[in-house]
C-alpha cells in the first residue's frame, strides 16, 4: 500500500464509529443513550444534530405523559419512557438528600379530560376548521381506558361528575363540563433534566469511547457502498463511517429523500405532515396548590402548575399550520407576540385560552371578583415547535430495505414521553434485539401502508 492510500486508510479508521445517530431531538438523544447502554462503554457512538443545542424543540412543549392511548404500540412506547424517567428521578432524589437540591425528572399529577355538550357554542365553532370531528363523549374515553387496561397498562382512570371535579379542583367550575375522566398515571417529565443526565452518563472519553455529541452539524447524505449498503455519513467537509446508522430526523423527516434518495424514502416522506404549534406561558396568581393537565371539551390542552410559580402553559395559536420547510429554530408568530405586548392584561389569544373559559368562570377576562382574581393576567413567554405526524399517527421505526439504515421518526405528540420507547425500538432493529413486543414492531413497521388516523389526537 503506497503512502497516499495508507494515509487515506488511516484517516478513514480515525473517522469510524460503531454506530451513528442523526438527529438531536428527544428521540435522537434517547437513541444515543440506548445504544450506549446496550453496546457498552467501549463502543464508539457519534450523534449529530444541526441544532445549536441538544434536545431540539423538545423543551418547547408541555412535557406531559400519560398511560392512556388509542394503540397498544403507543402505550408500550410511553411505558418505556416513564420507566426511565422514574429511575432517573429516584437517583436525583437520593442526590438531593445529600446536596439539598430540588431537581426532579418526573412529577406525577392528574390529566383531566373534560366532556361538554355535543353542540359547540358559536364562539368555539368559529375557531375550528369546518371538518373538525365531533366532540369526544365519555363513551369514547371509557373505550380508550378499557383498551389500555386490556393491553396491560393501567392508566389509573376514574370518571367523575362535575360536582366531584369541582370539589377536587375548585378552579374547574364551568357550566360546559358535563363530566370528566381523570387519568392518575400521568404528570410531567422534565426533559432538560433528562437531557443533562443522558449526556453526562454517556459522553465519550478522551479515546472516543462513549457518545461523541456533535452540535451544529448537518448530515448531507448517506454514503453507500458498492452494493448500495450504507457505510457512513457525509457531513460536507468530513465523513464518518459506520454500518449502523439510525436516522431520528424529527420534523426533518421531509428531507429523508435528500439524505437517502430512493423510492422508499419518497414514499415515507409523502405520508408525513409537519405542523407548527405555539406555546404560551402565563402567570396565574389566583391558583394555589394544584398541578394538573386539562383537556377542554374541544381538546385544547393546558398545564396548570404551582410548583414553578403559579403558572398556566397552553397552546397559543388558533390552528396548527402545515410547514413544508422546517427550520432549525422555529420562531413564534409575530402577530401573537405583538398582541401580547399591546394587550398584556387580557390573554385573549388563541384557542386554548378561549376554550378553557368553558371549563372555568375564572378564566373569563371580564371576571372581576377581587377575592378570585383573573387567572391569566400576566403572560411572560411564548415559543414555537413542530410536530411530525405520519398518516396513521404512529411512529415509523425500521430498516430501510436497500441501504439498511434504521429510521426512527413520527413521534408526533409523544416525543418526550415516547422518546425512550422509540429509541429502544430502533436499537431492536439495529442490533437484532427484542426490547419491545412483536405487536409494537408490527404497528410501527416501516413498510406498512398507513391509513388516515381516524381518532382524536390525545
N, C-alpha and C positions, 0 to 999 in steps of 0.2 A: 504494500500500500504506500503510494508516494506521499510526500509531505502535505500537499493540498488536500487530498482525500482524508488523510489522517486527521488534519485539523477540523474538517467538516464532521467527521465521525465523533471526535471528542466533544465538539460543540453540541452535536445532537444528543449525546449521552447526558451532558450537563443540563439539557432542557427536557429531560424525560421525567414523566410523573407516573405514579401507579394509577392515578385517576385524576380527571379534570371535571370541575363543576363550573358551568357557565350560568351566571345569574346570582345576584346578591340580595334578593328579597327573602321573605320568610322561608320559602321552600328551598331556595339555594343554600341558605345558611344552615338549615337543618340537614340538608343533604350532605354538606361537607362534614358536619358533626357525625351523622350516621355512618358515613364511610370511615371516618377516623375511629369510631367506636368499634366497627366491625373488622376493619383491616389491621388494626393495631398501631402502636406508637411508631413503628419503624416505617410505615407506609408514607410515601411522599404524595401528598394531595395538593393540587393547585385549584384555588377557587378565584374566579374573576367576576367583577361587576363593572359596568360602565358608570355606575353612580359614584358620587364622591364619598358616600358613607354606606356602610353595610347595613342591611335591613331594608333598603329601598324606601318604599312608601308604607311599609307595614305599620309604622308608628302613627300613621295618619288615619287611623281607624278607631272604632270603639273598643277594639281589643277584647271582644266578648267570646265566651264559649258556652256551649250547652249540649247536653246529650239528648237531642231531640231533633230528628231529621226525617226526611222522606225517602231515604235509601239506606240500605244496610252498609254500603261502602262508606258513605259519609259518616255514619255513626261509628264505624270501626276506626276510620281515619282520625276522627276527632278524639276518640278514646286514647289513642296513642299519644296525641299532643298533651292531653290532660295528665296522663301518667307521668310524662317527663316534667311538666311544669310543677306538679305536686312534689316530685322527687327533688327538684332543684329548690323549691320553696322550703322543704324540710331542712336542707343543708343551710340555706340562708338563715332560717330561724335559729339554728344551733350557733351560727356565726354571730347573729345579732345578740345572743345572750352574752357572748364574750366581748363584743365591741360596743354594745349599746346602740348599734344602728337599727333602722327600721325597714330595711329593704325587704320587699316581698316580690315573688314571681307569680303568685297565684292568690286570688281572693274570691271566695265563694259567696255569692249573693243571688237573689231571685231574678228570674227572667219572666216577665209578666206579659202574656198575650191577652189583650182585651178583645171582646166581641161586642159589636154595636148593631144597630138596626140595619137590615139589608138595603134599605133605601138611603142613599147618601144625601146629606144636606147639600144644598146648591153650592155653597161656598167651597165645599170639599170637591164636588164633582168638577168644578171649574179648574181645579189644579191638576186633574188627572187626564191622561190620554183617553181618547174615545174608546179604544179597545181594552181598557183596564178590566181585569177579571172581577167578578163579584166579590164582595167581602167574604172572608172566611167565616164560617159559623163554628159553633162549639163541636159539632159532629166531626168536622174536618180535623180539628185539633185532637179530639179524642182518638180518631183513627191513627194519627201520627204517634200519639202516646202509646197506643196498644201495639202498633207495629214496632216501635223502638224497643218496647219491653220484650216482644216475641223474638227479637234478634239477640237478646241477651244483654241489653244496655238499659239500665234503669234511669229514666230522666227525673225520677222523684217528682212526678207531676201530680197536681191536685186541682180540681175545679172548685171555684169559689163564687159565691153570689156577690153582687155589687156591694151589699151591706158589709159582708165579711171582708171584701177587698178594702173598703174604706176604713174598717176597724184596724186592719193591719197597716195600711198605708193611707193615712188621713189626707194626703195630697190628692189622691185619686177619688174624687167625688163627683165626676161628671155625669150628667144625665144620660149621655150617649152610651155608657157602659151597661151592657145587659148581662155580662158575665165575664169571667176571666179564667185562664189556666195559668197556674204558677209553676214554673219549672225550677225546682230547687237545686238540681245538679247543674248549676250554671254560675257564671260570675265573670271576673275579669282576669285576663292573662297580661302580665307586664312584659311586653316584648323587649323593651330596652334592657331590662334586667337579664332576660334570657339571652339576648344577643351578646351581651358582655360576658356572660358565663360561658357560652359556647366558644367564643373566640379565645378566652383566657385558657380554657381547658385543652383546646386543640391546636393552638398556634404553633407553627413549625419552630424547631430549634435551629441552632446555627448550622446544622448539617442538612437542613431541609426536610427533616423527618417530622411529620405532622401536617398541618394545613398551612400553606402559604396563601395569604389573602392579598389579592391584587385589586385595589380600587382604581377607578378612572381608567379602566382597561376594557376595551371592546373586542369581542370576537368577530373578526371579519368573515371567516369561513372555516368550515370543517375541512381538514386535509384528508385526502383519500389516497389509499394505496392502489396498486395495480389492479386488484380485483374489486375495487370500489368500496373497500372496507375503510372505516375511519381509523386514522393513525395519529391525529393530533389536531391542534387549533392554530389558525393563522391569526396573529394579533397585529398584523401590519408590519411593524419593524422587528418582530420577534415571532418565533414559532415554539410551541410546546407540544411534545409528542407523548401520546398515551393511547392504548387500545380500549380504555374505559372512559367514556365521555358522557356526562349527564347534562342535558340542557334544561335548566329551570328558568325559563325565559319570562315568566310572568306576563305582563301586558305586551311584551315584545314577541309574543308567540306569532304575531302577524309577520314578523321578519324571518320566520323559520325558512321560507323558500330562498331567502338571500344567503342565509348561513349554510344551508344544505339544500341546494337546488334538486328538484325531482318531483315527480307526480304525487308521491306520498306526502311530502311536505306541503304541496299545493292544496291537496285535499283537506289536510288537517287545518291549515291556516284559514281556508274558506269557511270552516264551520265555527270560527271564533268571532265573538263580538267583544270589543273593548269599550267600556263606558267609564265616564269620569264622575266621581262623587266628591262633594264638598262638605266639609265638616265645620260646624261652629262650636265655640266654647263660650259658655255664658255663666257669669256669677249669679247664683241663686240664693240670696241671703235668707229667704223665707223657709228654706228646707233645713231640717235638723235631724241628725242621727238616722240617716237612712241611705241605703245603697241598693239600687235596682236598675235593671234594664226594663224599658217599657216599649211595647209594641201597640200602637194605636189601632183602632178598628180597620184603618186603611194601610196598615203595615209600615207606618212611619216609626222609626226607632230612635230612642234617646237613652243615654245613660245618666242617671242622677246619682252623684257620688259626693258624700260629705267627707270622706276620709282624705280628699285632696283639696279641702276648702269647699264651700258649698257651691256646687257647680252642676251644670247640665251640659251634656255633649250630644249633638244630634246632627242630622244631615241638613245642609243649608239650601241646596238648590232644589228647584221645583221638579226637575227631571234629571235623568242621567244621560247626558248627551253622548252619542256614539263618537268615539275617537278613532280616526283612521291612521294617524301618525303620532303615536305616543312619544312623549319627551322624557328625558331623564329626570326632570324636576318639574312636575305639573304644578301650575300656579292657579290660585282661585280666580273665579270670575270677578273682574274689576268692578262690575256693576254692584255686586253684593258688598264688596269692600267699601265702595263709595257710599252705599246706602247706610251701612253701619256707621260710618263717620258722620253722616248727616243726622241720623236718627238713632242715637245710641240709647235712648230711653225706651224704645219700643223695638223689640226684636221680631218685628212682623215680616221677616224674610223667610221664604222657603216653606217647603211642605211640612217639615217636622213640627215647627212651632205652631202652625195653623191647626194641624191635626191633633196636637196634644191638647189644644183648647177643648176638644171634645171629651177628654179624659179628666179634666180638672178645671173648675171655675177659676182657680188661682193662676192659671196660665194666661188668662184674659188680660190684655194690656190695659183695659178700662176698669179693672178691679182696683178699688182704692181703699179698701178696708185697712186702716193703719195697723191693726193687730195682726193682719196677714198680708204683708206687703207683696206687691207684684214680684214674681219669682225671677223672671228673665229680664232684668233691668240693666245689666252691665256686660255686654258682650266683650270678650277680651282676646279672642283668637279666631283664626279661620285658616283652613288648609284644604288641599285637594289631593286626591289619589285616584287610582284606576282599579277597575275590576275586570279580570279576564274570564269570560264565560264561554264554555263550549256549548254547542247547541242543546245538549240534553242536561246541562247544569252540573255535570260530574267532571272530576279531573280526568286528564288524559295521561296515562303513565304506561310506558312500554318501550320496546325496542323497534326503532325504525329499521325495517327489514333489510334493505340493501346495505346500509352503512354500518349497522349495528350500534348506532348511537341511541342512548336512552333519553326519552323525552319525559318530563315531569312538569306539566302545565295545567292551567284551568282551575286554579284553586277557588276562583270566584269570591264568594263571601266567606270562605273558610281558610284564608291564607295563614292567619296566625294560629287559629285553633287546629287547623289541619296540616300545618307545615311539617310536623314531625312524622305524621302518618304517611303523607305523600312521599316524604324522603325515604322512609323505610320501604315503601313500595318500589321506589326507584332502585334502591340497593338490592332488593329482591331480584330485580331484573338484571342488574349489573353483575351480581356475584352469585346468582343461582340459589338464592335463599327463599325462605317461606315465613317471613315475619308477619305477614298478613294473610287472611284467609283466601281460599280459591274464589269465593264469591266476590270479594272486593277486587281481586285481579280481573275477574270476568267483567264486572261492571265498569271498570276504568280502562279496559283493554284498548290499546291504541288503534286496532283495526276495526273496531265496532262502527256500525252505521248509526250515527246519533239521530234520535227522534226529538223533535222540539219539546223542551221541558214544559209539561202541561200544568204542573202545580205552581204553588207560590214560592217565591224566593224568601226563605226564612232568615 
